[in-house]
Amino acid sequence: MSEISVLSTIKCNQQTIRSVRFNVDGTYCLTCGSDKKIKLWNPHRELLLKTYGGHANEVLDAAGSCDSSHIISCSADKSAILWDVTTGQPIRRYRGHASSVTCIKFNEESSMAVSGSIDNTVAFWDIMSRRNEPILVLKDAKDSITSIQVTDHEILTCSVDNHVRLYDIRMAKMISDYIGHIITYGSMTRDGQCYVLSCNDNTIKLFDKDSGEILNTFKGHECRDLRLENAVNEKDSLIISGSATGEVFYYDLISSNVSQKLVHGPKPVVSLSHHPTDCYLLTASENEIKLWGTKKMEL
């Protein structure tokens, strides 16, 4: 693979970045801060476009809608907020969780948001209506929800109770798998065939979604009780992880070998986000984010 290097570094001035997320087409990104704010950036040009303030505690996660007109964010203040991207104003505040809301995602059409909380529940919010209460609450987990992924008909939830749960909305069924370790983050390969689980035993585990069989284990990064995230590159050929050591590990999906190691800095890399269609990666450590990629050849 081509050597990946830093293309831009942004000091976000948000105390500590809790998560960084590309938008749907990878043009912009969101940073969630312990300063209770969300910031919208063009990371390719190092431009701050908008700041969104309204949460009463640190913002833990956010997502952009499919047309980039709205943002949904969640916070340690137990609420989620729907934002108008252009005006920067909150449209609706969703309350229903009994504790910090750790993760949030839109569904594919951005008609619904799905949130997970330290209160062990997953809540569904109807964005199209004026309802402020959840339309559905899942209570299968026995401990905090650490991450959520949403596809057109499936929802993958990970929990501190050592279980990953896959909900099939069309079939109205749930498959629960015991992993044996706390799962700090779960993602899915872009072909939808596998899920990728970051565990607190310093490993990432690759599972076949249909059979539940473990296909590979990736080792090298350090967890140290941090809520590390993982990502899959645009070609489904590499698994990417942050590390408590301030490094970013690129693992070959087939061989599990470390194909490249990036050094963000001395502090842990807790959040990362891969571009949906290109080889760009965003990493967050303390108060800064870095955009990584291969330098384009000048013609």
C-alpha positions, 0 to 999 in steps of 0.5 A: 500500500502507498505510504500514508502521511499527515495532510493536515493538523487541526487544534480544535480548542474543545478541551478533549475531543471525544469523537471525530466523524466524517460526514456522509461523503467525506467532505466535512467532519464533526468533532465532539468536545468535552467543552460541551460543543460540536464543531463542523470542519472542512478538514481538507482545508483546515477550516472551521465552518460552524460551532454548535452549543446547547448541551449541558455536559460533554458531547460524546458522539455525533452524526451527520444526516444523509443529505448533510442538512442535520446533525444528531449529537449525544451527551453526558447530559443524558440527552440527544439534540437534532441540529440544523446545520446551516443555522446552527440552531437546535431543532429538537432535544430528545430525553429518555435515557437515564444516564450519559448517552455514549453513541448515536447514529442515523438510519440510512434515510436519516428518518430515525436516530438510534442512541445507546447509553450507560443506562444499558438501553438502546433508544429509537427516535423518530426524526420526522415527527415532533415526538421527544420520547423514544418510539422504541427502547431495547433493554437486552444489554446488561451493562453500558452500550459502548457503540452502535452501527446502523445499516438499511435493516440491521443494528449492531450494538456492543456492550460492557456486558461482553456481548455483541447484539445484531438486530434484524429489523425486517425479520424482527429478530436478535442474535446475541454473541458472547465475546468474553471481553468488554467490547469498546467499539464495533464496526461492520465491513463495507460489504456487510459480511463481517463485524469488527470488534475492539475488545479491552484485551488489546485485540480486535476480533473479526467475526463472520456476521451470519455464522458468528465464527471468528475469522481473525484476531489483530494484536499490536495496539494497547487498550489500557481500559480506554474506549478505543475505536476501529475502522475499516478502509474503503476497500475492506482490505485493512482494519484500523485501530487507535492505541493508548500509545498515541499510534494508529495501527493498520492491520491487513484483514486477511493476514492480520499483520501490521501493514503500517503504523502511524504516530499521532503523538504521545497521547492516546488516539481514542477516536478515528473515522475513515473516509467512505470512498477514499483513503483518508483517515481522521484521528483524534487525540486530546485537543487535536485531529489529524487528517491522514492520506496519500499525497496526490501526484501533481500533474 
